[in-house]
Each structure stands twice: as structure tokens, then as C-alpha cells.
Amino acid sequence: MSESVIAAVPERRGIPPILAAMAAWILPGLGHLLLRRWGRACAIFAVVAGLAMMGYLLRGVVFPIHLRDLRGDPLNFLGGVGDAGSGVFYALASILEKAGADVSRAAGDYGTRFVAAAGVANYLCIADAFEIASGRKA
């Protein structure tokens, strides 16, 4: 094999990229933890958990994922997909958000944005864990 072909093959980090991505989705930061990126894993967990918890404390809306929303109101479906990005925090939303949503005040509306930001931020971290595990990113 020529040296140029060998240089083009990405270096693997030890765990399959799909496993790193799934772990990062289930528990924010876990994918980076498996890749031995301790600082980044702690930062990701703190940021995603902080955004999600702040959203729940402000009584923001947590959108459910229903396929019927694709025809009726696709923005509700997209809201659910965005919120689901926070993994375990999305699954625990009904327990952590006991009082339910209240968007009649500005704080509840901001809470909805915090919950969505937690999911979207974790989607970026999932992609980062996948890229590191596949060797495309150092």
C-alpha cells in the first residue's frame, strides 16, 4: 500500500462510533466518558443537565413525540424531536416537572426554550462523540 492511502484511513478510538453516539444520547456526556474525554464529558453533562433542569424549574413545555403531529402540527413533532435529544432528562421529564407546564408567564416560555436548547446542544455533542470515535476528529 502506498503511504498516501495509509494516511487517509482514520484512526479508531477503541469503541464503535454508533455505540459512542447512542451512549451520548442516553446519558449526556457518556459517549465522551467512554472515549476517555473526562473534562469534556463532565462539561457536557453539566450543561445539558443544567439547561434541562432550568427548563423544568421554569415550567417549560416538554413536547411529546407523536407521529400524528406530522400531518396536524409538524412544529409540535419537531419540538418533541428537539426535546428528546436530552436523553435521560427527556425520559424523566414527567417526574422532574411535577407541576406541569405553565406558559402563561414569560418564565414558562423561557423554560420551553431551555428544554429545547438542552436537546439541541446534546445532539451536537452526540455528533462530536461519533466523530471522535470514528477517528475523523482528534
C-alpha positions, -999 to 999 in steps of 0.1 A, spaced: 0 0 0 12 35 -7 18 60 21 -10 83 9 -36 56 12 -25 47 47 -27 83 58 -63 86 45 -75 58 68 -89 73 100 -76 61 134 -101 43 155 -105 52 192 -115 17 205 -153 17 207 -177 17 177 -189 51 167 -225 41 168 -220 29 204 -204 62 214 -233 81 198 -260 60 215 -243 63 249 -240 101 244 -278 103 236 -289 81 265 -268 100 291 -253 133 280 -215 131 283 -214 93 285 -201 89 249 -172 112 257 -166 94 290 -163 61 271 -138 78 248 -118 89 279 -125 126 274 -132 132 311 -133 170 311 -155 173 281 -178 146 294 -183 164 327 -189 197 309 -214 182 286 -233 166 314 -233 198 334 -245 220 305 -273 196 293 -285 188 328 -284 225 338 -304 236 307 -329 208 311 -334 213 349 -337 251 345 -363 245 318 -383 222 342 -380 246 371 -393 274 349 -422 251 340 -415 250 303 -433 228 278 -418 193 271 -432 182 237 -442 146 233 -433 128 200 -464 117 182 -463 108 145 -498 121 140 -483 156 146 -465 153 113 -498 160 95 -516 182 120 -489 203 136 -453 194 124 -438 220 148 -450 200 178 -433 170 163 -401 189 157 -403 202 193 -405 167 205 -375 156 185 -356 185 198 -365 179 234 -358 141 231 -322 150 224 -316 154 261 -319 116 265 -325 106 301 -337 141 310 -364 138 284 -374 104 298 -375 118 334 -394 150 324 -427 137 339 -410 130 372 -388 161 373 -415 185 361 -443 177 386 -462 209 384 -466 207 346 -460 234 320 -471 270 325 -465 292 295 -490 318 307 -460 337 322 -427 346 305 -407 322 327 -426 292 313 -419 303 278 -382 307 286 -383 273 302 -396 258 269 -366 273 252 -342 259 278 -356 224 274 -352 226 236 -317 240 240 -307 211 262 -317 186 235 -302 205 206 -269 210 225 -267 173 232 -273 165 195 -242 184 188 -223 165 215 -236 132 200 -222 142 167 -189 151 183 -187 117 201 -194 99 168 -167 119 150 -141 112 177 -149 75 179 -147 72 141 -113 89 141 -123 119 120 -117 142 149 -89 143 174 
